Amino acid sequence: MKKWTSKLLTIIYIGVFLYSGFALVKYLYTYYESAKSLKEVQTIYAGTLATIEKEVALEEITTDDIKVNDAIRPQFHDLLAVNERIVGWISIDNTKLNNPILQTDNNDFYLTHNYKDRASRAGSVFMDFRNDPLDISRNTILYGHAMKDGTMFGALKKYLDQDYANAHRTIYIDTLYEGYDVEIFAAYETTIDFYYIETEFTTDEDFMHFIAEVDKRSTIDMNVDIAPDDKIITLSTCKDSVISDDHRFVVQGKLVKRK
């Protein structure tokens, strides 16, 4: 009896070991695949920008012209040739956040697909399907996984620290049509019970009430004033890597159109 018990325990230990090894390999591959994919798309974008700086004098296009002509900024031409669902780019100086922004007709697909629409546990940074990159909403929502290597939205939780926020006050957002500097004004941890992903507000009063609620929740004070006619960006990520729960890290900033 003891002999069979010993053999059974050995089989169980081997099974646990093999399962743990498989899980570890799968976990490590997620980061390998994500890093490789990110490097590819960064190379495309950086190469296009370099070409533009050398060979093309960019014309100034007004917002009205864009809405009439639907003119797409040339730095996105090569990216759109890879995937027409790319709607912008996001970056923060001195961090690993330097990603394309994807968008489709739901908020599920890019949780598990990369910029080439290939299956990826790391997913992509993506814009809420309710937002329009041509007609910016009062609140534009961007989602991304909190990768443990600091890529994508992995560093958002650092904004809970005032010193870090002071050193990284600006997020750079480029849509297909405009460039924006985003002035950080709030960072906090919350649950999904707080509906911070409202994209439109019926009245200015509703919007300012929302901003007041955000200010109460924020762990940082950036001295950024929000007026009723301002528009904001909300960056949202789960608390732990690619594992989803009800807790979120949220960073919000005011959109300032780049001249």
N, C-alpha and C positions, 0 to 999 in steps of 0.2 A: 504493500500500500504506500509506504513511504517513497519507494522507488518511483511509482507512477506519479505521486504528488510532486516529486522533484523534477521529473520530466515535464509535467504540465507547467510548473512554474518557469522552467527554462524556456519552453515554447512561448509563454506569455511575455517573458522578458525580451526575447528575441523580437516578438511582434511589436512590442512597445518601442524597442530600439529602431526597428525598421520604419515604423510609422513616424517617429520623431525625426529620423534622418530624412525621410521624404518631405515632411513638412518644412524642415530647415532648407533643403534644396529649393523647394518651391518658393519659399520666402526670399532667399537670396537671388533667385532668378528674376523675381519681380523687380528688384532694384537694378539688376544688370540690364534687363530689357528696358526699363524706364530710362536709365542713364544713356543707353545707346540711342534710343528713340529721340530723347531730348537733344543730344548732341547733333543728330542728323538735322533736326528742324532748326536748331540755332545756327548751324552752318549755312543753311539755305537763306535764312533771314539776314544774317550778318553779311553774307556775300552780296545779296541784292542791295542792301544799304550802301555797301562799299562801292558798288557799281554806280549807283545813283549819285553818290557824292563826287565821283570822278567824271562822269559823262553826262549827267542830266541836271539842268537847272530847273528845280521844281517851281512850277507856277503856283501862285497863291489863288486858291479857289474858295469862294465864299460859301457859307452854309446854304444859301439859296441856290447857288449854282450846283452844289452837290445834290440837292433834293430834286432839281430839275434834270440834271444830266446823269445822276447816279455815278459820278466819277469816283473810281476806286484809286486810292493812293498807290503809286508805283511800287513801293516797297512790299506790297502784298501780291503782286502779280505772280511771282514764282511759287509762293505758298499756295495760292488758289489753284495753280496748275496741279498741285499735289492733292488738295482737298478743298472743294468749294465751300465747305462748312466752316472754314477758318474765318472768324469775324474780327480778329484783332490780336494784339500782343500786350503782355503785361510784364513789367520788370521793376525791381527795386535795387538801387545801387548797393553794392557791397553785401549782397545776399545771393543765394542760389535760385531765387525766383526770377526766371527769364523764359517765359513760356508763351506759346500761341494760345489764343482763346478760341475754343470751338463752340458751336451752337447747332442744335437740331430741334425737332418739334417736341422734345420731352426732356425731362431732367434725370433720366436713367441711363441712356446709352453711353454717355461719356464718363460715367463712373467706372466703366470697365472697358473702354476703348481708347487707343492713342490717336495721334493726329492723322494717322493713315486709316483710321477706322478699323484697325486690327485689334483683336481681343487683347486686353492688358489689365491686369489687376490694379496697376497704378492709375489707370484712367488718364484723364486730361483735365486741365483747367477749362471750365466751360461757363457760358453765359446762360442764365435762366431763359427758358424758351419763351417766356412772356415779354422779354425785353427786345428792343429793336435797335441795332447798332447805328441805323440811319436816323432814327427819331428817338433820342435818348430819353428814357423814362425818368421820373422823379427819383427813383431808386433802382439802380442797375445792380443785379446780383451776380456774383461770380463764385463758382464752387470749385473746390480742388481737394485732393486727399492730403492729409498731413504726413508727408513722407519723413521717416526718421533720419534720413540723410540731409534734411534741410531743403530739399528740392520741392517744387510746387508750393503748397501752402504749409510746408513743414515748419516754417519759422514764425507763423502767425502768432502762436502762443507767447513768443518773446515780446510782443507788443503789450502784454500785460504789465511789463516793466517800464516805468517812466523813462529811465535812462536810455533804454533801447529805442523807445518810441521817439525820443528827442533826437537820436542819432540817425533815425530812418523816417523822417517826417513826410517824405514824398514817395508816392507810387506813380509810376509812369504807365499810362494806358494809351495805346494807339488802336483806334478802330480802323476799319477800312476807309473811313471818310474824314476823321479828325484825330488830332493828338491832344491829350489832356494830362495835366499834372494834378494828381489827387492829393489834397492836403488832409493828412490823417487827423481825425478829431475824436475817435472813440475806439476802444478795444475792451472786450469783456468776454467772459465765459457765460454761457447761458444754456438753457434747455430749449427744446423745440416748442415749449409752451408759450414762449415769447415769440410772436410772429414778426420777426425782424425782416422777413423777406417780402413784405408788401412792396409792390413795384409802383403803384399809383395811389394817389390820395384824392378824395373827393373835393376837399377844400384846403386852402393854405393853413387853416387852423388845425385840421387833422394832421397835416404834415409836421407842423411845429410841435404839436402834442407828441408825435412820434419821436421827434428829435429830443424833446425834453425827457422822455422816458429812456432814450439811449444814453443821454448825459448822466442820468442817475445810475445807470448800470456800469458805465465806463470806469475802468480802474486807472485811467490816465487823464491828464488835463493838458490839452495841446493849445488852448487859447485860440481856437478857430471858430469864428462866428458863422452861423448858418442862418441865412435869410429865407423868407418864404418862397422866393423865386429861385433858390439854389437847387442843384441836383447832386445826388450823392452816389457813391459806389459802396457796395457791401461785399466783403470777402468772407466767405463762410467755409469752415472745414470741420470735420469730425475731430473728436478729441484724440483718437488714437489711430494713426497710420491709415491703413485701408479697412480697418474694422469700424463699423458704424454703430453708434448708440444714440441716445437721446441728448447727449451733451455736444455743444458746439463752441468753437472759438470764432469770434467775430471781430473783424476790423473794418471800420468805416471811415470814409474820407469824402471831402467836398471836391467836386469836379471843377477844375479851372481850365478853360480852353487854352491850349498852347498857341502862342503867336508865331 
